[in-house]
Amino acid sequence: MSSEINPSERSMQLRLAAHLSWANTLDPKSRTAKARAAANGRFEKKARELHPDATPEQIARVAEHLRKAHFQELALKSAAARRAKSASE
């Protein structure tokens, strides 16, 4: 019997591992806190570059809008890619 796993089975194994890992995590927010802080820091840095004299409250507001704009841009690109794929089929 071959020890090679086809891509579908590999995907199932990885999903299983992910579910088990999250099942062993009682506080998912604490598990992902560092990653979220790093991602948000990126937007705060850009906000400080745009508005160096802003207050912390203003920086937080601008950073939140930059974050929302980033994800809106991703959504637009995704929609365009789906439309292009649909048109080519």
C-alpha atoms as an extended CHARMM CRD file, in Angstrom:
* protein
*
        89  EXT
         1         1  MET       CA              0.0000000000        0.0000000000        0.0000000000  PROA      1               0.0000000000
         2         2  SER       CA              1.3480000000        3.4310000000       -0.9370000000  PROA      2               0.0000000000
         3         3  SER       CA              2.2630000000        5.8270000000        1.8540000000  PROA      3               0.0000000000
         4         4  GLU       CA              1.4440000000        8.8250000000       -0.3320000000  PROA      4               0.0000000000
         5         5  ILE       CA             -1.7240000000       10.7020000000        0.6020000000  PROA      5               0.0000000000
         6         6  ASN       CA             -3.8230000000       12.3440000000       -2.0700000000  PROA      6               0.0000000000
         7         7  PRO       CA             -4.5770000000       16.0780000000       -1.7270000000  PROA      7               0.0000000000
         8         8  SER       CA             -8.1760000000       15.4780000000       -0.6370000000  PROA      8               0.0000000000
         9         9  GLU       CA             -7.1430000000       13.1910000000        2.2170000000  PROA      9               0.0000000000
        10        10  ARG       CA             -4.3750000000       15.6030000000        3.2300000000  PROA      10              0.0000000000
        11        11  SER       CA             -6.8990000000       18.4170000000        3.3760000000  PROA      11              0.0000000000
        12        12  MET       CA             -9.1840000000       16.3070000000        5.5680000000  PROA      12              0.0000000000
        13        13  GLN       CA             -6.2840000000       15.4860000000        7.9040000000  PROA      13              0.0000000000
        14        14  LEU       CA             -5.3840000000       19.1500000000        8.2330000000  PROA      14              0.0000000000
        15        15  ARG       CA             -8.9910000000       20.1750000000        8.9170000000  PROA      15              0.0000000000
        16        16  LEU       CA             -9.2100000000       17.4370000000       11.5610000000  PROA      16              0.0000000000
        17        17  ALA       CA             -6.0260000000       18.6920000000       13.2060000000  PROA      17              0.0000000000
        18        18  ALA       CA             -7.2960000000       22.2750000000       13.1770000000  PROA      18              0.0000000000
        19        19  HSD       CA            -10.6130000000       21.2940000000       14.7700000000  PROA      19              0.0000000000
        20        20  LEU       CA             -8.8480000000       19.2910000000       17.4600000000  PROA      20              0.0000000000
        21        21  SER       CA             -6.4670000000       22.1530000000       18.1330000000  PROA      21              0.0000000000
        22        22  TRP       CA             -9.3130000000       24.6450000000       18.5220000000  PROA      22              0.0000000000
        23        23  ALA       CA            -11.2510000000       22.1520000000       20.6680000000  PROA      23              0.0000000000
        24        24  ASN       CA             -8.3020000000       22.2060000000       23.0830000000  PROA      24              0.0000000000
        25        25  THR       CA             -8.3830000000       26.0130000000       23.2390000000  PROA      25              0.0000000000
        26        26  LEU       CA            -10.8410000000       27.4210000000       25.7580000000  PROA      26              0.0000000000
        27        27  ASP       CA            -10.0380000000       31.0700000000       25.0410000000  PROA      27              0.0000000000
        28        28  PRO       CA             -9.5400000000       31.5990000000       21.2970000000  PROA      28              0.0000000000
        29        29  LYS       CA             -9.1330000000       35.3650000000       21.7110000000  PROA      29              0.0000000000
        30        30  SER       CA             -6.0760000000       34.9330000000       23.8950000000  PROA      30              0.0000000000
        31        31  ARG       CA             -4.6310000000       32.4180000000       21.4410000000  PROA      31              0.0000000000
        32        32  THR       CA             -4.8220000000       34.8770000000       18.5640000000  PROA      32              0.0000000000
        33        33  ALA       CA             -4.1500000000       38.0930000000       20.5210000000  PROA      33              0.0000000000
        34        34  LYS       CA             -0.5450000000       38.5140000000       19.3690000000  PROA      34              0.0000000000
        35        35  ALA       CA             -1.4640000000       38.0820000000       15.7160000000  PROA      35              0.0000000000
        36        36  ARG       CA             -4.3590000000       40.5350000000       15.9750000000  PROA      36              0.0000000000
        37        37  ALA       CA             -2.1590000000       43.0700000000       17.7750000000  PROA      37              0.0000000000
        38        38  ALA       CA              0.4770000000       42.7860000000       15.0460000000  PROA      38              0.0000000000
        39        39  ALA       CA             -2.1150000000       43.2300000000       12.3020000000  PROA      39              0.0000000000
        40        40  ASN       CA             -3.7140000000       46.2080000000       14.0450000000  PROA      40              0.0000000000
        41        41  GLY       CA             -0.2760000000       47.6950000000       14.6810000000  PROA      41              0.0000000000
        42        42  ARG       CA              0.2560000000       47.8550000000       10.9440000000  PROA      42              0.0000000000
        43        43  PHE       CA             -2.8050000000       50.0790000000       10.5360000000  PROA      43              0.0000000000
        44        44  GLU       CA             -1.8870000000       52.2050000000       13.5620000000  PROA      44              0.0000000000
        45        45  LYS       CA              1.5940000000       52.7560000000       12.1190000000  PROA      45              0.0000000000
        46        46  LYS       CA              0.1010000000       53.9170000000        8.8210000000  PROA      46              0.0000000000
        47        47  ALA       CA             -2.3320000000       56.1870000000       10.7080000000  PROA      47              0.0000000000
        48        48  ARG       CA              0.5810000000       57.7930000000       12.6030000000  PROA      48              0.0000000000
        49        49  GLU       CA              2.4280000000       58.3000000000        9.3000000000  PROA      49              0.0000000000
        50        50  LEU       CA             -0.6230000000       60.0130000000        7.8100000000  PROA      50              0.0000000000
        51        51  HSD       CA             -1.3700000000       62.1150000000       10.9060000000  PROA      51              0.0000000000
        52        52  PRO       CA              1.7710000000       62.5300000000       13.0330000000  PROA      52              0.0000000000
        53        53  ASP       CA              0.1650000000       65.1340000000       15.3280000000  PROA      53              0.0000000000
        54        54  ALA       CA             -3.0450000000       63.1920000000       15.9980000000  PROA      54              0.0000000000
        55        55  THR       CA             -4.2080000000       62.1470000000       19.4530000000  PROA      55              0.0000000000
        56        56  PRO       CA             -4.3060000000       58.4430000000       20.3880000000  PROA      56              0.0000000000
        57        57  GLU       CA             -8.0980000000       58.4890000000       19.9710000000  PROA      57              0.0000000000
        58        58  GLN       CA             -7.7710000000       59.9650000000       16.4920000000  PROA      58              0.0000000000
        59        59  ILE       CA             -5.0810000000       57.4290000000       15.5730000000  PROA      59              0.0000000000
        60        60  ALA       CA             -7.3640000000       54.5990000000       16.7240000000  PROA      60              0.0000000000
        61        61  ARG       CA            -10.2450000000       55.9620000000       14.6300000000  PROA      61              0.0000000000
        62        62  VAL       CA             -8.0820000000       56.3880000000       11.5280000000  PROA      62              0.0000000000
        63        63  ALA       CA             -6.5150000000       52.9480000000       12.0150000000  PROA      63              0.0000000000
        64        64  GLU       CA             -9.9630000000       51.3660000000       12.2070000000  PROA      64              0.0000000000
        65        65  HSD       CA            -10.9580000000       53.0200000000        8.9310000000  PROA      65              0.0000000000
        66        66  LEU       CA             -7.6970000000       51.9140000000        7.3150000000  PROA      66              0.0000000000
        67        67  ARG       CA             -8.4130000000       48.3480000000        8.4700000000  PROA      67              0.0000000000
        68        68  LYS       CA            -11.9500000000       48.4640000000        7.0650000000  PROA      68              0.0000000000
        69        69  ALA       CA            -10.6840000000       49.9580000000        3.8060000000  PROA      69              0.0000000000
        70        70  HSD       CA             -8.0970000000       47.1840000000        3.5140000000  PROA      70              0.0000000000
        71        71  PHE       CA            -10.6950000000       44.4480000000        3.8850000000  PROA      71              0.0000000000
        72        72  GLN       CA            -13.0910000000       46.2380000000        1.5350000000  PROA      72              0.0000000000
        73        73  GLU       CA            -10.3230000000       46.3600000000       -1.0610000000  PROA      73              0.0000000000
        74        74  LEU       CA             -9.7700000000       42.6020000000       -0.6190000000  PROA      74              0.0000000000
        75        75  ALA       CA            -13.5090000000       42.0090000000       -1.0720000000  PROA      75              0.0000000000
        76        76  LEU       CA            -13.5460000000       44.0410000000       -4.2960000000  PROA      76              0.0000000000
        77        77  LYS       CA            -10.5600000000       42.1240000000       -5.6620000000  PROA      77              0.0000000000
        78        78  SER       CA            -12.2100000000       38.8350000000       -4.7350000000  PROA      78              0.0000000000
        79        79  ALA       CA            -15.4470000000       39.8290000000       -6.4780000000  PROA      79              0.0000000000
        80        80  ALA       CA            -13.5170000000       40.8380000000       -9.6000000000  PROA      80              0.0000000000
        81        81  ALA       CA            -11.6200000000       37.5420000000       -9.6060000000  PROA      81              0.0000000000
        82        82  ARG       CA            -14.8560000000       35.5620000000       -9.2510000000  PROA      82              0.0000000000
        83        83  ARG       CA            -16.4560000000       37.5740000000      -12.0530000000  PROA      83              0.0000000000
        84        84  ALA       CA            -13.4500000000       36.9920000000      -14.3220000000  PROA      84              0.0000000000
        85        85  LYS       CA            -13.4390000000       33.2780000000      -13.5440000000  PROA      85              0.0000000000
        86        86  SER       CA            -17.1780000000       33.0550000000      -14.2290000000  PROA      86              0.0000000000
        87        87  ALA       CA            -16.7850000000       34.8790000000      -17.5460000000  PROA      87              0.0000000000
        88        88  SER       CA            -14.0210000000       32.5430000000      -18.6750000000  PROA      88              0.0000000000
        89        89  GLU       CA            -16.0130000000       29.3610000000      -18.0230000000  PROA      89              0.0000000000
